[in-house]
Amino acid sequence: MKNSKNPDKSNSSYTHLYGDPSTENLDSSELADYLRGKSIFRKIEVRESLVKNYSGSIEDLAEKFARARVRNLEAPKADFEPLLGEIRFEEELVQNPAKKVSGILYDGPSLMRVFSELLPEDEKNLSHLHVIYTNRLFGTWDQSDHRYHARVSIYGFPSIISTTGIVEAPAKPKEFYQLKRRYAARGQSIPIEDLKKKFQDRFIDYDDERLTEVMKGYLMQAVFHYFTSNPFCDDENCRLFNAHWQEEVLKAQLTKPEFCLEHEKTIEEWKKRFSS
């Protein structure tokens, strides 16, 4: 797999990481230090949630977030007038970014556009990589099966990575669902916490202590998208692997070496260019 590398981009590039205050085990400073260790950006900084210091109309911004919601999982995104209650709830999220969100799916491209409008005007250019961590769950429409699918990340300007998506989007082990169905067939239900405990080492859960380490790989996917427009790798042992199962996530993100030979070589080439 060949990458269309931009040989000059890293020499004038800046990275801005926006934290998710609702997720305790996400260490944005550690993520920034990890990326600094790659020596491929001029400057890397950690910022607060993009909405925390928003000075415009709270109601207008809340309405934009509300319009980005997915109403029907089995229909493409369509414009709609959000309900007053939806707007008021989004106002609470804007005013309190540490508030957790559950039961809401956003259209990924629409959410990206809302965040893009919040970026500083002088940083809306290709010298800046913006990576936003959010607890909002987003998805993309899949034309092949005509439904929305939750995603961990969507890369672009800016790139957004969901701390909820890393839990909900990749499928848990097959045995997890088999055991759940077995109980249901007997007219019984197994407490979800008991079910999670049984498989706890085989998937990422909310505020998982492994979260920051796992998110390093998704940060590098954003970096590769920025430089090459191709964030993924076919090697299941590479951090750039586009995992669809939780166990694939753990294998790609928690085992050594970090990258396949090709992508490790690419990073080393970027380092040399930056140092020169």
Number of C-alpha atoms within 10 A of each C-alpha: 7 9 14 9 16 11 12 12 19 21 17 14 17 19 20 19 23 20 22 25 21 18 20 13 16 23 16 22 15 14 21 19 13 15 18 16 11 13 19 25 23 14 14 20 14 17 15 16 21 21 18 15 10 13 7 9 9 17 14 12 21 22 20 18 25 25 24 25 24 25 18 12 15 14 14 17 20 11 11 12 8 16 11 11 10 15 21 16 15 21 21 13 19 22 15 15 20 17 14 14 17 10 6 12 22 23 24 23 18 19 22 21 16 17 19 18 12 14 15 9 9 7 13 16 9 14 15 22 25 25 23 23 25 26 22 22 28 31 25 21 20 13 10 6 9 12 15 22 16 21 22 23 25 23 24 18 20 23 23 27 26 25 26 24 21 26 21 18 21 21 18 20 15 9 10 15 12 11 14 16 15 13 12 12 10 8 8 11 13 13 9 10 9 10 14 16 10 11 13 13 11 19 20 22 18 15 16 16 13 15 21 18 17 21 23 20 22 27 27 18 24 29 23 21 18 25 20 14 16 19 21 18 19 12 14 17 21 26 31 27 23 20 22 14 16 21 18 21 26 20 18 24 27 18 12 12 13 16 22 18 11 13 19 13 12 14 16 14 14 23 18 11 16 19 12 7
